[in-house]
Amino acid sequence: MTERTRRAPTGAAVLQPQITSAITEAVLDELAVQGYGRLSMEAVAKRAGVGKSALYRRWPSKQDMVLAVLSKFSVPLAEVPDTGSLRGDLLATLRAVHDWLTHPRFAKILPDLTAEAVRNPALAAAIRDTIGEPRRAMGAAPLRRAIDRGELPADLDLELALDLAAAPVYWRLTVRQAPVEPGYLDHLADHILRALAARPAP
């Protein structure tokens, strides 16, 4: 083995975590201010205080960069703890959706990104694959636990149940732009439980 092959990469060859973090914050800020259509790699690099090459070492395109950042932000928020009951898990899920949609920057990003996805089928498919499906897979876990505990019927329509768990909060906050009053999520959880024909665990 030569000295060249033994030498660890340094400098530009290393993706330094602090630079990645600065870029991530810059992407979120630029999306919140400019929107997806007007966001540029140049503007992100300038806001992050790095050269544009630092971005291209990490992602080949604007779309890849944006979706990687939004996925890293969005997907972990869909994971909820096992509370031991369907109602507890459902309420934790609703709170997680609420916190995601009301995040100061993401609340500005989502409407613009949704509109852009309508005009851009490739972007829509990428959003579905990198954010939508992973979040739904996490959301399915509490429902499967409830089926195993006997709180939900074995033939539950998981896709419909997942829609029921997220759509009302999205509609209220993003479409209606109405406030979520104290007790709303508890009240919603009880309505969803009735819609899913939930029953106490045996």
C-alpha positions in Angstrom: 0.0 0.0 0.0 1.4 3.4 -1.0 1.5 6.5 1.1 -1.1 8.0 -1.2 -3.6 5.2 -0.7 -3.0 5.2 3.1 -3.6 8.9 3.5 -7.0 9.8 4.8 -9.0 12.4 2.8 -8.7 15.9 4.0 -10.0 19.4 3.2 -12.5 19.5 0.3 -12.7 15.7 0.2 -14.3 15.5 3.6 -18.0 16.4 4.0 -17.7 18.4 7.3 -20.8 18.1 9.5 -20.8 21.7 10.5 -20.8 22.8 6.8 -23.6 20.4 6.0 -25.5 21.8 9.0 -25.0 25.4 7.8 -26.2 24.4 4.3 -29.3 22.6 5.7 -30.3 25.7 7.7 -29.7 27.9 4.6 -31.9 25.7 2.5 -34.7 25.9 4.9 -34.4 29.7 5.2 -34.2 30.2 1.5 -37.2 27.9 0.9 -39.2 29.8 3.5 -38.3 33.2 2.0 -38.0 32.5 -1.8 -40.0 29.4 -2.4 -38.8 26.4 -4.4 -39.1 28.0 -7.8 -36.9 31.0 -7.0 -34.4 29.1 -4.8 -30.9 28.9 -6.3 -27.8 27.1 -5.4 -25.9 30.4 -5.4 -28.3 31.9 -2.8 -28.0 28.9 -0.6 -24.2 28.9 -0.7 -24.1 32.6 0.0 -26.5 32.3 3.0 -24.5 29.3 4.3 -21.2 31.1 3.9 -19.7 28.4 1.7 -18.7 28.0 -1.9 -21.2 26.5 -4.4 -18.9 23.5 -4.8 -19.7 22.5 -1.2 -23.3 22.0 -2.3 -22.5 20.0 -5.4 -20.2 17.7 -3.4 -23.3 16.7 -1.4 -26.1 16.8 -4.0 -26.1 16.8 -7.8 -29.1 19.2 -8.2 -31.3 21.7 -6.5 -34.1 19.1 -6.3 -31.9 16.5 -4.6 -30.6 19.1 -2.1 -34.1 20.4 -1.2 -35.6 16.9 -0.8 -32.6 15.6 1.2 -32.9 18.5 3.6 -36.7 18.3 3.9 -36.6 14.6 4.3 -34.1 14.8 7.1 -36.3 17.4 8.8 -39.7 15.8 8.1 -39.4 12.1 8.4 -38.1 11.8 12.0 -41.0 13.9 13.2 -43.4 11.1 12.1 -41.9 8.7 14.6 -44.0 8.5 17.8 -43.4 6.5 21.0 -45.4 3.4 21.8 -47.8 4.7 24.5 -49.4 1.3 25.0 -52.8 2.3 23.7 -54.3 3.2 20.3 -55.7 6.5 21.7 -52.4 7.5 23.2 -50.5 6.6 19.9 -53.1 8.4 17.8 -53.0 11.5 20.0 -49.2 11.5 19.8 -49.4 11.2 16.0 -51.8 14.1 15.7 -49.5 16.2 17.9 -46.6 15.3 15.7 -48.4 16.3 12.6 -49.5 19.5 14.2 -45.9 20.3 15.3 -44.6 19.5 11.8 -47.2 21.7 10.0 -46.8 24.6 12.5 -43.0 24.7 12.5 -42.1 28.4 11.8 -40.2 27.7 8.6 -42.0 24.6 7.4 -45.4 26.3 7.6 -44.2 28.7 5.0 -42.5 26.1 2.9 -45.2 23.5 2.6 -47.9 25.5 0.7 -45.4 26.7 -1.9 -43.9 23.2 -2.3 -47.3 21.7 -2.7 -48.2 24.2 -5.4 -44.9 23.5 -7.2 -45.5 19.8 -7.1 -48.8 20.2 -8.9 -46.8 21.9 -11.8 -43.9 19.5 -11.6 -44.8 15.7 -11.7 -41.1 14.7 -11.2 -40.9 16.8 -8.1 -44.2 15.4 -6.8 -43.0 11.8 -7.3 -39.7 12.6 -5.5 -41.6 14.2 -2.6 -43.8 11.2 -2.3 -40.8 8.8 -2.4 -38.5 10.7 0.0 -41.0 12.2 2.5 -44.5 11.0 2.0 -44.0 7.2 1.9 -41.4 7.1 4.8 -43.7 9.2 6.9 -46.6 6.9 6.1 -44.6 3.8 6.9 -43.8 5.3 10.4 -47.5 6.2 10.8 -48.6 2.7 10.0 -46.6 1.2 12.9 -49.0 2.4 15.7 -51.9 1.1 13.7 -50.3 -2.3 13.3 -49.6 -2.4 17.0 -53.3 -1.6 17.7 -54.3 -4.5 15.4 -52.0 -6.8 17.3 -53.5 -5.7 20.6 -57.0 -6.2 19.3 -58.0 -2.5 19.4 -58.5 -2.4 15.6 -60.0 -5.0 13.2 -57.5 -7.2 11.4 -58.9 -6.1 8.0 -58.4 -2.4 8.7 -57.8 -0.3 5.6 -54.4 1.1 6.5 -54.2 3.6 3.7 -57.5 5.1 4.6 -56.7 5.1 8.3 -53.4 6.9 7.6 -55.3 9.6 5.7 -57.8 10.0 8.6 -54.9 10.5 11.0 -53.3 13.4 9.1 -55.8 15.0 6.7 -58.0 16.8 9.2 -55.0 18.6 10.8 -53.5 19.5 7.4 -56.9 20.8 6.2 -57.5 22.9 9.3 -54.0 24.4 9.4 -52.9 24.7 5.8 -56.0 25.0 3.8 -58.4 26.7 6.2 -55.6 28.4 8.1 -57.8 28.0 11.2 -56.3 27.8 14.7 -56.1 24.6 16.7 -57.9 25.4 19.9 -57.1 23.7 23.2 -58.7 20.2 23.2 -59.1 20.1 19.5 -56.6 17.2 19.0 -58.2 15.2 21.8 -61.6 15.7 20.3 -60.3 14.8 16.8 -58.6 11.6 18.2 -62.0 10.5 19.6 -63.7 11.1 16.3 -61.1 9.1 14.4 -61.3 6.2 16.9 -65.0 6.0 16.2 -64.4 6.1 12.5 -61.9 3.3 12.7 -64.3 1.2 14.8 -61.7 1.0 17.5 -62.4 -1.0 20.7 -60.6 -1.4 24.0 -57.8 -3.9 24.0 -58.8 -7.3 25.4 
